[in-house]
Amino acid sequence: MRIGLVACDIFEPEFEHLIKDDPDFVHKEYVEFALHAYPDDMRAKLMEKVNALEGSVDAVLLGYAVCQSLGGITEAVNVPTVMFEGDDCICVLLGAKEYTNEKKICTGTWFSSPGWAREGIGGIIKELHLDSFEGVDPMVFMDMMFESYERCLYIDTGVKDEKGEYIARSKDFAEKLRLRHDERGGSLTAFASAIKKGNDRARSSS
């Protein structure tokens, strides 16, 4: 079987933890998360990347949730493709029920994860082009954006980086934006399910 992975780089830590040495994944590509700022462009770019794998893989695992613009994309591409269920990446990591519960606990929650913690404040500034205003410190905009937030919730998915920096970066993010920092466990169940679906789809197509 030949499976291609095209995934948001926010999910790179989890995918590398699970399929780093899996020989069935003959193509792995992590796409810059900043594309989320341009939903229509993101959909077009991902379709292009998936279609480019036609003939070289039996199926593609698209490592994305619906993310505003990706509904129905698996039917719109030329290669058998599966993807996550759920509205966004946090729903993938927590499940819909727990995601809702955490938002009830604290409406003003910024959800962090290994991938989001790795990007940090700099990643958000880059995504939203907050550094494009000459003479203005991007943190001015960050402070305005996070004025209504109360906490940063780190979702520990069980993946570790060599230097143990994920949690440290998440705490640094919270400190710089004056947020309370909480932690909780996440789950790789959605990843395992998507990988199984990818294998099943590849098997039926090969």
C-alpha positions, -999 to 999 in steps of 0.1 A, spaced: 0 0 0 11 35 -7 -4 63 14 3 100 11 0 124 40 -8 160 35 -13 176 69 -13 209 87 20 214 104 2 220 137 -3 182 136 32 173 128 42 163 163 13 138 166 17 123 131 55 119 135 49 102 168 26 77 152 38 71 116 75 82 116 87 47 106 56 34 89 67 22 54 31 25 40 34 63 41 55 70 10 48 107 10 46 131 39 41 168 36 33 193 63 17 225 51 22 259 68 -6 265 92 -8 302 83 -29 292 53 -59 291 76 -60 329 74 -71 324 37 -97 297 37 -105 297 0 -68 297 -10 -62 269 15 -88 247 -1 -75 253 -36 -39 247 -25 -47 215 -6 -67 202 -36 -37 209 -58 -14 190 -34 -36 160 -32 -42 158 -69 -5 161 -76 -2 127 -59 -25 109 -84 -8 78 -96 20 78 -70 -2 68 -40 -32 46 -35 -49 70 -10 -42 103 8 -47 111 44 -55 148 46 -45 158 81 -71 186 85 -104 191 102 -132 209 83 -115 243 92 -141 266 76 -135 257 40 -127 220 36 -162 205 37 -167 180 9 -131 182 -2 -126 145 -2 -152 141 -29 -137 170 -50 -102 156 -54 -89 130 -79 -73 106 -54 -91 85 -28 -88 107 3 -98 106 40 -96 133 66 -105 141 103 -140 146 115 -146 178 135 -147 215 130 -111 224 139 -78 211 152 -88 214 189 -119 193 183 -96 166 168 -74 167 199 -101 168 225 -133 154 209 -164 175 205 -178 168 239 -146 177 259 -140 207 236 -175 221 245 -170 214 282 -137 233 283 -153 263 266 -180 262 292 -155 261 320 -138 292 306 -152 310 276 -120 330 272 -97 300 266 -69 299 241 -63 263 233 -27 253 230 -11 219 218 24 207 210 21 222 175 5 255 186 30 258 214 59 253 190 46 282 168 41 305 198 33 341 196 56 345 166 34 321 146 2 340 152 19 373 144 31 357 111 -3 342 103 -21 375 108 7 396 93 7 417 125 43 426 118 35 444 86 27 478 103 59 498 102 68 513 136 42 494 156 51 466 179 31 435 169 25 428 206 2 459 207 -22 440 184 -17 407 203 -26 424 236 -58 438 219 -67 404 204 -63 386 237 -79 412 259 -110 390 265 -90 358 271 -84 345 306 -64 313 302 -42 292 280 -51 256 281 -23 232 270 -35 199 256 -9 172 263 -13 147 235 15 125 248 41 135 223 74 148 235 101 169 218 138 162 226 143 193 247 109 192 264 101 226 250 64 222 241 50 228 276 77 255 283 67 274 252 30 272 261 37 286 295 58 314 280 29 322 256 6 325 286 30 346 306 36 371 279 -1 376 273 -9 375 310 -31 344 309 -36 317 335 -19 285 323 -38 252 327 -30 218 314 -50 187 305 -46 155 285 -57 151 249 -62 121 228 -47 105 197 -79 85 190 -88 106 160 -54 102 146 -55 64 150 -89 63 134 -78 85 104 -47 64 99 -68 32 99 -92 48 74 -63 58 52 -50 22 53 -84 8 45 -89 32 16 -55 25 2 -61 -13 5 -94 -10 -14 -79 12 -41 -46 -8 -47 
